[in-house]
């Protein structure tokens, strides 16, 4: 695995840990379970799919798994915006975790784009 791959996996793991903490806060303090469940699923799925991509059988499989991570990341950004607009989290909480998720999204866009270009060049 490349250093960049290790960096992305570590950032995904750290983000998943933050998502688990946020969902615990939403459940215990705000008694919000529905959005928390959706947030938990999409937010932790980002890293799980990146981990799967590291063991992809083919380059197309790698792109597919990475793209799933990107989609889950985009969904997580949606849930974060919803939580902030419905006042389940404050602006400071939102800004901090949203920034991390957006950074992951930008990384995943770059990885997916580069991998697709590499596949297209070799065909």
N, C-alpha and C positions, 0 to 999 in steps of 0.2 A: 504494500500500500504506500502511496506517495505521502510526503509530508503534508501536502495540501489535503489529501484524503483523511489523514489523521487529525488535522486541524478541524475539518468539517465535522468529523465524527465526535470530537471532543466538544465542539460548540453545540452540536445536537444533544449530546448527553447533558451538558450544563443547562440547556434550554428545557429539556424534559424534566429535569429536577425542579426548575422554576415553575413549570406547568403543574407538576404534582403539588407543590406548595400552594400555588394559586388555587387549585381545585380544592385542596384541603381547607383553605381560608373561605372559599365560597360556600362549601358545605357546612362548615362548623360555625362560621361567624355570620354569614348572610343567609344561610338555609336555602341556598340556590343550588338545585341538584341537576336540573335538565341541561342548562347551558354548561355547567361544570362538567357533566358527563361528556358532552360533545367536544368541549375544549380539551379534556383529558385525552380522548381518542385521537383527535387530529394533532394535538401538540406533541404527544409522545410518538405518534406514527411517523413523524418527520425523521427522527433519528433511527427508528426501527427499519425504515425503508433504505436509508443511507447505509446502514449496516448490511442489509441484504444486498445492496448494489455492490458492495466490496467483494462479494463472492459470486458475482454474476457469471453465468455460463458463457454468454456472448456479449459483444459490445452493444447489441440491440437490447439485450436483457438489462445491461447496466443503465442504458438511457431510459428504459421503461421504469425501472425502480427509482431512479433519480427523479424522473418526471412525477412519479407518484408522490415523492417527498415534497416536490415543489407544489403540487396541488394541495397536499395536506397543510403545508405552510401557509398558502393563500387562504385556506379555510380558517386556520387558526387566527390569522390577521382579522378576518371577518368577525369571529367570536370576540376577539379583544375589543374591536370597535363597538360591538353591541354591548359588551359589559360596561364600557366607559360611558356610552350614551344613555344607558339605563341606570347609571349611577351605582352599579355593583362594585366598581373599582373607581378610585379617584384619578385625577389627571396625572399625578406623580407616579402611581402604580402603572397606569396605562403607558405613559411615555417610556418608562424603563423597559418593560417587557416587550412592548411593541417594537422598540428600537432593535432589540435582540432578534426578534422574529423577522423583521424586515431585512436585517443583515444576513440571516440564514437564507431568506428568499433570494437576495441578490447573488449570494454564492451559488445557490442551486441553479439559478438561471444561467450563470456563467458556465457551470459544469455541464449542464444539459446542452447548451449551445455549442460548446467546444466538442463534446462527445459526438453530437450529431454531425458537426462539420468534419470531424475525423473519419466518421463512417462514410460520409458522402465523398470525401476525397479518395478513399481507398476503393471505391466502387468503379 
